C-alpha cells in the first residue's frame, strides 16, 4: 500500500445532517414466488402485478407486469433485495429500483430506492433524489407494503 | 440486531426525522406521531455509524458521452462508533458517470481487515439557481482538472446536496453487519486541502 500522511484539516468533526421526509407508500401485489438455485444462493423471482401509490409526494399506480423482485437468499439467511418495476403517474412513466437487505434472522427489511422520471415532466425532481425505504411483507407472500422517505 | 427505541427517529405525516450534526447521537422523535403509532407509516431512523474523510488531488475526465471521471483517493481516514481505520490510498476512484458518483474504494479497518465500499450517489445544487458560470475551456484529452474546476468553483456546502447509497463487502467476523445493513451517506466538499467528508448513517 502507498504511504499517506493526512494533511491538517478543520472539518474533521463536521458531521453532515440527513433528514428523512416521508414521501409515499406503495401497496404492491405480486404473483407467487419462483425460486431457482444459483451459485450465489436462492434466486427469488416474483413478478409484480399491480398496486397503488399514495402519499404527500406521489400518487400513482404500479404498472402490472412491469418487473418485480429478483432477490437472492444468501447462505447467511440474508436476502439481497433487488427490485425493478414501473409506475404510471399522471400519464408519465416512473422507474423504481430497490437495493437493500431483508434479514430473515430478525425481519429487518430496508432498502435504498433510486427513481428515474422524465426530464421535463411532473416528477423530474425524483431523478436527483435519494430514497430510503422499509418494507412490510404480508404473510400471504403475495403483498408487500413499501414506505419511502426522501433523504434530504 | 435489536433496535434501541430511544435511537429511533420517526418520520411520519410529512414531518422530518432529523439526525443532528453534532451533539446527541439521535434526537427524540418530534411532531405528530399518530400515523406511525397507528402502524400506517412504519418507524424508521438513522444512527451515525462512521465518518470517512477522503483526500483527493488530481482528477481526469474522459470526454465520453456521458463523461467518465477518474478521481483517485490519495488516502483518508475512517472514524466513528462502528468503524475505525483508513482509506487504502489509490484503492480505486470515483469513476463518476455523467455527474453521478460511482466510487469504489477499499477501507482498512484498524484490525487489519479490508472492506470494499461501493459509493453510488449524486451531487446537485440546491437553493437559488447558480449565477452563469464564466466560460471555461474543456480540458484537452489527458489534461487533469484541478479541485476548483471539478467542483465548479469553491464549494458552498449549503448549496450542494451530496447523498450516497453505499454498499459494503466486509469479511466474515466483526464487520459482517456492514454487509446486511442499509446505509445512507452525506457528503461535503472542501478544498485546500482537497477532500470530502462522508458521514454514514445506519438505517435502523
Contacts between the chains, C-beta under 8 A, distances in Angstrom:
chain1	res1	chain2	res2	distance
A	1	B	88	5.7
A	1	B	89	6.3
A	1	B	108	7.8
A	2	B	75	7.7
A	2	B	89	4.1
A	2	B	90	5.7
A	3	B	89	7.6
A	4	B	55	7.6
A	4	B	74	6.1
A	4	B	75	2.9
A	4	B	76	8.0
A	4	B	86	7.8
A	4	B	89	4.5
A	5	B	75	7.7
A	6	B	53	7.6
A	6	B	55	6.4
A	6	B	75	6.3
A	6	B	76	7.2
A	6	B	77	6.1
A	7	B	55	6.8
A	7	B	193	4.4
A	9	B	53	7.3
A	9	B	190	7.3
A	9	B	193	6.6
A	9	B	195	6.4
A	11	B	53	7.7
A	11	B	188	7.2
A	11	B	190	5.4
A	11	B	195	7.4
A	11	B	197	5.4
A	12	B	51	8.0
A	12	B	53	6.7
A	12	B	197	7.8
A	13	B	22	7.4
A	14	B	21	7.2
A	14	B	188	6.4
A	14	B	197	5.7
A	15	B	21	4.4
A	15	B	22	5.9
A	15	B	48	6.6
A	15	B	51	6.7
A	15	B	199	5.2
A	16	B	21	6.5
A	16	B	186	3.0
A	16	B	187	7.0
A	16	B	188	5.5
A	16	B	197	6.8
A	16	B	198	7.8
A	16	B	199	3.9
A	17	B	18	6.7
A	17	B	19	6.2
A	17	B	20	6.8
A	17	B	21	4.4
A	17	B	186	6.8
A	18	B	19	5.9
A	18	B	46	6.2
A	18	B	163	7.2
A	18	B	184	5.8
A	18	B	185	8.0
A	18	B	186	5.0
A	18	B	199	7.6
A	18	B	201	5.9
A	19	B	16	4.4
A	19	B	17	6.5
A	19	B	18	4.7
A	19	B	19	7.5
A	20	B	9	7.2
A	20	B	11	4.5
A	20	B	16	6.8
A	20	B	17	4.7
A	20	B	44	6.3
A	20	B	46	6.7
A	21	B	11	6.6
A	21	B	14	7.4
A	21	B	16	5.3
A	22	B	11	4.9
A	22	B	12	6.0
A	22	B	13	6.7
A	22	B	14	6.0
A	22	B	15	7.4
A	22	B	41	6.0
A	25	B	41	7.3
A	56	B	14	5.0
A	76	B	176	8.0
A	76	B	180	7.4
A	78	B	179	7.7
A	78	B	180	4.5
A	99	B	165	7.0
A	99	B	167	7.0
A	100	B	182	5.0
A	101	B	180	4.9
A	101	B	181	6.8
A	101	B	182	6.1
A	103	B	1	7.9
A	103	B	180	5.7
A	106	B	1	6.0
A	106	B	2	7.9
A	108	B	1	6.6
A	108	B	180	7.9
A	108	B	181	7.9
A	110	B	44	7.6
A	110	B	181	7.9
A	110	B	182	4.0
A	110	B	203	4.8
A	111	B	182	6.2
A	112	B	165	3.8
A	112	B	182	6.2
A	112	B	184	6.8
A	114	B	165	7.2
A	128	B	122	5.7
A	128	B	124	4.8
A	130	B	121	6.9
A	130	B	122	7.0
A	130	B	163	4.4
A	130	B	164	8.0
A	130	B	165	6.1
A	130	B	184	7.2
A	132	B	44	6.9
A	132	B	182	7.0
A	132	B	184	5.5
A	132	B	203	5.6
A	134	B	42	4.9
A	134	B	44	5.2
A	136	B	42	6.4
A	147	B	41	6.0
A	147	B	42	5.3
A	147	B	44	7.5
A	149	B	11	5.2
A	149	B	17	7.7
A	149	B	44	6.2
A	151	B	163	5.2
A	151	B	184	5.1
A	152	B	16	7.6
A	152	B	161	7.5
